[in-house]
Amino acid sequence: MMAGHGDPCNGEEATYCMNGGTCYKIPSMNSLSCVCNENYKGSRCEQFQLFSTSTDAGQAGLIAAVVIVALLILVVLAVVIYYTRKILKDKKQQRQQHPQKEYWKVTPRV
């Protein structure tokens, strides 16, 4: 007898469980039960459960939030760099168009 599952099924009852699950009789309830193989679930092991690397949905949400925040920071940084360069370029063009006179320089007489 398997602890917690009952006696193993025999004959036709052994085919009760799907996808390689192991069938057991529960004598106190007069019913059949299945112990499923890895990646299967359900009362008869009929549902395939996809492999998942994340056991916690909160962990996936945290990773997504960190990625979104990092992207937002990069976008803000790109905008700041763009406008800073634009302002510096405009100032340089203004200086070239309107050069300031240098009053403090002494020009030699001939």
N, CA and C of each residue as an Amber inpcrd file, in Angstrom:
protein
   330
   0.8380000  -1.1860000   0.0000000   0.0000000   0.0000000   0.0000000
   0.8790000   1.2440000   0.0000000   0.5800000   2.1640000  -0.8880000
   1.3180000   3.4190000  -1.0150000   0.7020000   4.4100000  -0.0210000
   1.5210000   5.0430000   0.7830000   1.0210000   5.9550000   1.8120000
   0.2720000   7.1220000   1.1940000  -0.9670000   7.3380000   1.6090000
  -1.7520000   8.4680000   1.1630000  -2.4520000   8.2700000  -0.1700000
  -2.1830000   7.1840000  -0.8950000  -2.7950000   6.9900000  -2.2030000
  -3.6680000   5.7460000  -2.2880000  -3.4580000   4.8090000  -1.4570000
  -4.2590000   3.5910000  -1.5090000  -3.5100000   2.4650000  -2.1920000
  -4.2810000   1.4630000  -2.6380000  -3.7000000   0.2800000  -3.2940000
  -3.5690000   0.5140000  -4.7900000  -2.5190000  -0.0240000  -5.4310000
  -2.3890000   0.1110000  -6.8890000  -3.5780000  -0.5180000  -7.6040000
  -4.0010000   0.0980000  -8.7070000  -5.1160000  -0.4180000  -9.5090000
  -4.6860000  -1.6890000 -10.2270000  -5.6810000  -2.4950000 -10.6150000
  -5.3650000  -3.7070000 -11.3750000  -6.2700000  -3.7880000 -12.5970000
  -5.8690000  -4.5670000 -13.5840000  -6.6890000  -4.8050000 -14.7660000
  -7.0080000  -3.5410000 -15.5310000  -8.2780000  -3.3720000 -15.8770000
  -8.7270000  -2.2320000 -16.6720000  -8.5970000  -0.9130000 -15.9160000
  -8.6630000  -0.9740000 -14.6070000  -8.5490000   0.2560000 -13.8100000
  -7.1930000   0.9300000 -13.9920000  -6.1690000   0.1660000 -14.3380000
  -4.8190000   0.7130000 -14.5000000  -4.7510000   1.7230000 -15.6380000
  -5.6900000   1.6550000 -16.5850000  -5.6930000   2.5950000 -17.7120000
  -6.5050000   3.8610000 -17.4020000  -6.9810000   3.9900000 -16.1810000
  -7.7710000   5.1510000 -15.7920000  -6.9630000   6.4500000 -15.9220000
  -5.6980000   6.4110000 -15.5430000  -4.8410000   7.6020000 -15.5790000
  -4.2210000   7.7600000 -16.9600000  -4.1370000   8.9990000 -17.4310000
  -3.5880000   9.3000000 -18.7560000  -2.1230000   9.7340000 -18.6490000
  -1.4480000   9.7300000 -19.7850000  -0.0920000  10.2700000 -19.9230000
   0.9120000   9.6670000 -18.9430000   0.7790000   8.3880000 -18.6830000
   1.7450000   7.6770000 -17.8450000   1.5490000   7.8470000 -16.3540000
   0.4090000   8.3940000 -15.9340000   0.1400000   8.5340000 -14.5050000
  -0.1020000   7.1760000 -13.8600000   0.1350000   7.0820000 -12.5670000
  -0.0260000   5.8300000 -11.8340000  -1.3780000   5.8360000 -11.1130000
  -2.1620000   4.7730000 -11.3040000  -3.5080000   4.6730000 -10.7530000
  -3.4860000   3.9890000  -9.3810000  -4.2840000   4.5280000  -8.4490000
  -4.4330000   3.9440000  -7.1200000  -5.9020000   3.9440000  -6.7380000
  -6.3190000   2.8640000  -6.0040000  -7.6780000   2.7720000  -5.4560000
  -7.6550000   3.3630000  -4.0560000  -8.6700000   4.1640000  -3.7630000
  -8.8100000   4.6900000  -2.4120000  -9.9570000   3.9010000  -1.7700000
  -9.6260000   2.9360000  -0.9090000 -10.6460000   2.0310000  -0.3690000
 -11.7290000   2.7430000   0.4480000 -11.3660000   3.7600000   1.2050000
 -12.3560000   4.4080000   2.0630000 -13.4020000   5.1740000   1.2480000
 -13.0700000   5.6070000   0.0260000 -14.0030000   6.3670000  -0.8050000
 -14.5090000   5.5470000  -1.9850000 -13.9560000   4.3660000  -2.1910000
 -14.3160000   3.4970000  -3.3160000 -14.1810000   4.2610000  -4.6460000
 -13.0320000   4.9260000  -4.8030000 -12.7750000   5.6760000  -6.0370000
 -11.3220000   5.4960000  -6.4510000 -11.0300000   5.9700000  -7.6570000
  -9.6800000   5.8800000  -8.2010000  -9.0020000   7.2450000  -8.1230000
  -7.6810000   7.2150000  -7.9780000  -6.8880000   8.4350000  -7.8980000
  -5.6260000   8.2510000  -8.7340000  -5.0700000   9.3480000  -9.2110000
  -3.8730000   9.2840000 -10.0510000  -2.7270000  10.0740000  -9.4440000
  -1.5370000   9.5450000  -9.5920000  -0.3120000  10.2830000  -9.2860000
   0.3240000  10.5740000 -10.6390000   0.3920000  11.8530000 -10.9950000
   0.8170000  12.2530000 -12.3380000   2.3300000  12.3330000 -12.4610000
   2.8000000  12.1310000 -13.6940000   4.2060000  12.3430000 -14.0240000
   4.4780000  13.8430000 -14.0770000   5.7500000  14.1750000 -14.1370000
   6.1580000  15.5800000 -14.2270000   5.5390000  16.2170000 -15.4740000
   5.1470000  17.4670000 -15.3780000   4.5470000  18.2710000 -16.4590000
   3.0870000  17.9180000 -16.7580000   2.4590000  17.0520000 -15.9810000
   1.0320000  16.7590000 -16.1740000   0.2920000  17.0000000 -14.8730000
  -0.9760000  17.4200000 -15.0030000  -1.8030000  17.6570000 -13.8240000
  -3.2430000  17.3290000 -14.1710000  -4.1160000  17.3920000 -13.1930000
  -5.5220000  17.0720000 -13.3790000  -5.8680000  15.8060000 -12.6310000
  -7.1650000  15.5410000 -12.4950000  -7.5920000  14.3670000 -11.7340000
  -7.1830000  13.0570000 -12.4110000  -7.0380000  13.0940000 -13.7630000
  -6.6130000  11.8930000 -14.5080000  -5.3250000  12.1450000 -15.2800000
  -4.5730000  13.1890000 -14.9060000  -3.3110000  13.5660000 -15.5650000
  -3.5460000  13.9520000 -17.0170000  -4.6890000  14.5900000 -17.2910000
  -5.0780000  14.9050000 -18.6660000  -4.5790000  16.2570000 -19.1470000
  -4.0650000  17.0850000 -18.2720000  -3.6390000  18.4260000 -18.6600000
  -2.1230000  18.5350000 -18.6710000  -1.5810000  19.0210000 -19.7950000
  -0.1410000  19.2330000 -19.9130000   0.1870000  20.5860000 -19.3050000
   1.1670000  20.5970000 -18.4280000   1.5820000  21.8270000 -17.7650000
   2.9040000  22.2650000 -18.3800000   2.9190000  23.4560000 -19.0100000
   4.1250000  23.9470000 -19.6640000   5.2190000  24.2070000 -18.6490000
   6.4470000  23.9690000 -19.0760000   7.6180000  24.2100000 -18.2330000
   7.7610000  25.6960000 -17.9830000   8.0180000  26.0800000 -16.7650000
   8.1730000  27.4920000 -16.4150000   9.4160000  27.6580000 -15.5680000
  10.2190000  28.6710000 -15.9000000  11.4200000  28.9210000 -15.1030000
  11.0990000  29.7730000 -13.8870000  10.0260000  30.5190000 -13.9370000
   9.6370000  31.3820000 -12.8260000   8.5370000  30.6890000 -12.0270000
   8.8090000  30.4530000 -10.7660000   7.7990000  29.8070000  -9.9340000
   6.8540000  30.8310000  -9.3270000   7.2180000  32.0910000  -9.4000000
   6.4090000  33.1360000  -8.7860000   6.0490000  34.1830000  -9.8310000
   4.7650000  34.4590000  -9.9790000   4.3240000  35.4710000 -10.9490000
   4.8040000  36.8520000 -10.5350000   4.9600000  37.0930000  -9.2600000
   5.4690000  38.3770000  -8.7750000   6.8800000  38.6450000  -9.2380000
   7.6740000  37.5900000  -9.3570000   9.0510000  37.7370000  -9.8270000
   9.0620000  38.2060000 -11.2810000   8.2010000  37.6500000 -12.1060000
   8.1220000  38.0680000 -13.5060000   7.6390000  39.5110000 -13.6030000
   6.6920000  39.8910000 -12.7650000   6.2060000  41.2690000 -12.7530000
   7.2890000  42.2430000 -12.3200000   8.0980000  41.8530000 -11.3610000
   9.1950000  42.7040000 -10.8990000  10.2250000  42.9030000 -12.0010000
  10.5470000  41.8500000 -12.7170000  11.5060000  41.9530000 -13.8240000
  10.9530000  42.8760000 -14.9050000   9.6700000  42.7340000 -15.2320000
   9.0580000  43.6000000 -16.2420000   9.0780000  45.0540000 -15.7890000
   8.8060000  45.3170000 -14.5200000   8.8140000  46.6870000 -14.0020000
  10.2150000  47.2890000 -14.0740000  11.2280000  46.5180000 -13.7300000
  12.6090000  47.0110000 -13.7910000  12.9930000  47.3420000 -15.2250000
  12.6110000  46.4960000 -16.1740000  12.9260000  46.7550000 -17.5880000
  12.2330000  48.0250000 -18.0640000  10.9710000  48.2100000 -17.7060000
  10.2300000  49.4060000 -18.1230000  10.8580000  50.6670000 -17.5320000
  11.2190000  50.6330000 -16.2530000  11.8440000  51.7980000 -15.6230000
  13.1890000  52.1070000 -16.2830000  13.9690000  51.0800000 -16.5860000
  15.2620000  51.2900000 -17.2440000  15.0710000  51.9230000 -18.6260000
  14.0740000  51.4710000 -19.3720000  13.8040000  52.0600000 -20.6840000
  13.3680000  53.5180000 -20.5620000  12.5320000  53.8220000 -19.5860000
  12.1090000  55.2080000 -19.3740000  13.2950000  56.1070000 -19.0260000
  14.1920000  55.6200000 -18.1940000  15.3820000  56.3960000 -17.8410000
  16.2370000  56.6430000 -19.0810000  16.4030000  55.6350000 -19.9270000
  17.1840000  55.8050000 -21.1530000  16.5430000  56.8210000 -22.0870000
  15.2220000  56.8050000 -22.2100000  14.5310000  57.7640000 -23.0770000
  14.7110000  59.1820000 -22.5440000  14.5420000  59.3790000 -21.2430000
  14.7120000  60.7100000 -20.6450000  16.1520000  61.1860000 -20.8380000
  17.1130000  60.3110000 -20.6340000  18.5160000  60.6610000 -20.8180000
  18.8010000  61.0500000 -22.2650000  18.2360000  60.3310000 -23.2210000
  18.4260000  60.6620000 -24.6390000  17.8350000  62.0280000 -24.9670000
  16.6690000  62.3440000 -24.4260000  16.0320000  63.6450000 -24.6700000
  16.8800000  64.7640000 -24.0740000  17.3820000  64.5840000 -22.8650000
  18.2240000  65.5980000 -22.2220000  19.4920000  65.8230000 -23.0410000
  20.1380000  64.7600000 -23.4860000  21.3590000  64.8970000 -24.3020000
  21.0450000  65.6070000 -25.6090000  19.9520000  65.2730000 -26.2590000
  19.5790000  65.9020000 -27.5300000  19.3950000  67.4080000 -27.3640000
  18.6030000  67.8230000 -26.3700000  18.3450000  69.2520000 -26.1910000
  19.5840000  70.0060000 -25.7100000  20.4200000  69.3870000 -24.9030000
  21.6610000  70.0270000 -24.4770000  22.5620000  70.2930000 -25.6730000
  22.7170000  69.3030000 -26.5370000  23.5480000  69.4910000 -27.7380000
  22.9430000  70.5390000 -28.6570000  21.6330000  70.5640000 -28.7740000
  20.9590000  71.5460000 -29.6320000  21.1970000  72.9630000 -29.1080000
  21.0820000  73.1630000 -27.8070000  21.2980000  74.4840000 -27.2160000
  22.7460000  74.9240000 -27.4180000  23.6980000  74.0170000 -27.1870000
  25.1120000  74.3570000 -27.3770000  25.4100000  74.6900000 -28.8330000
  24.8200000  73.9600000 -29.7550000  25.0140000  74.2180000 -31.1820000
  24.4500000  75.5840000 -31.5600000  23.2670000  75.9340000 -31.0500000
  22.6610000  77.2370000 -31.3220000  23.5310000  78.3690000 -30.7820000
  24.1010000  78.2210000 -29.5890000  24.9720000  79.2430000 -29.0170000
  26.2350000  79.4200000 -29.8660000  26.7720000  78.3220000 -30.3600000
  27.9730000  78.3850000 -31.1970000  27.6730000  79.1250000 -32.5030000
  26.5150000  78.8570000 -33.0930000  26.1310000  79.5390000 -34.3280000
  25.9300000  81.0340000 -34.0780000  25.3620000  81.4080000 -32.9500000
  25.1680000  82.8190000 -32.6290000  26.5060000  83.5340000 -32.4700000
  27.4590000  82.8740000 -31.8480000  28.7830000  83.4760000 -31.6850000
  29.4650000  83.6740000 -33.0260000  29.2840000  82.7190000 -33.9520000
  29.9110000  82.8390000 -35.2650000  29.2410000  83.9370000 -36.0950000
  27.9490000  84.1280000 -35.9480000  27.2380000  85.1430000 -36.7100000
  27.4660000  86.5460000 -36.1390000  27.5810000  86.6670000 -34.8480000
  27.7620000  87.9550000 -34.1870000  28.9830000  87.8890000 -33.2740000
  30.1700000  87.9780000 -33.8660000  31.3570000  87.9050000 -33.0040000
  31.4630000  89.1520000 -32.1210000  31.8760000  88.9500000 -30.8970000
  32.0320000  90.0770000 -29.9790000  33.3480000  90.7870000 -30.2760000
  33.3210000  92.1020000 -30.1260000  34.5420000  92.8830000 -30.3160000
  35.4030000  92.7220000 -29.0790000  36.6650000  92.6790000 -29.3480000
  37.5930000  92.5290000 -28.2460000  38.1720000  93.9090000 -27.9360000
  37.6470000  94.5570000 -26.9370000  38.0450000  95.9180000 -26.5740000
  39.3640000  95.9390000 -25.8260000  39.6870000  94.9520000 -25.1910000
  40.8730000  94.9570000 -24.3480000  42.1530000  94.7350000 -25.1420000
  42.0480000  94.2710000 -26.3930000  43.2330000  94.0270000 -27.1940000
  43.7960000  95.3380000 -27.7280000  45.0560000  95.4990000 -27.6540000
  45.7040000  96.7130000 -28.1750000  46.2550000  96.3870000 -29.5630000
  45.8990000  97.2100000 -30.5060000  46.3900000  96.9990000 -31.8640000
  47.6250000  97.8950000 -32.0720000  48.6390000  97.3620000 -32.6710000
  49.8600000  98.1500000 -32.8640000  49.6550000  99.2390000 -33.9320000
  50.3540000 100.4020000 -33.7400000  50.2940000 101.4800000 -34.7160000
  51.4470000 101.3510000 -35.6740000  51.2160000 101.7510000 -36.8440000
  52.2710000 101.6880000 -37.8540000  52.7540000 103.0670000 -38.2080000
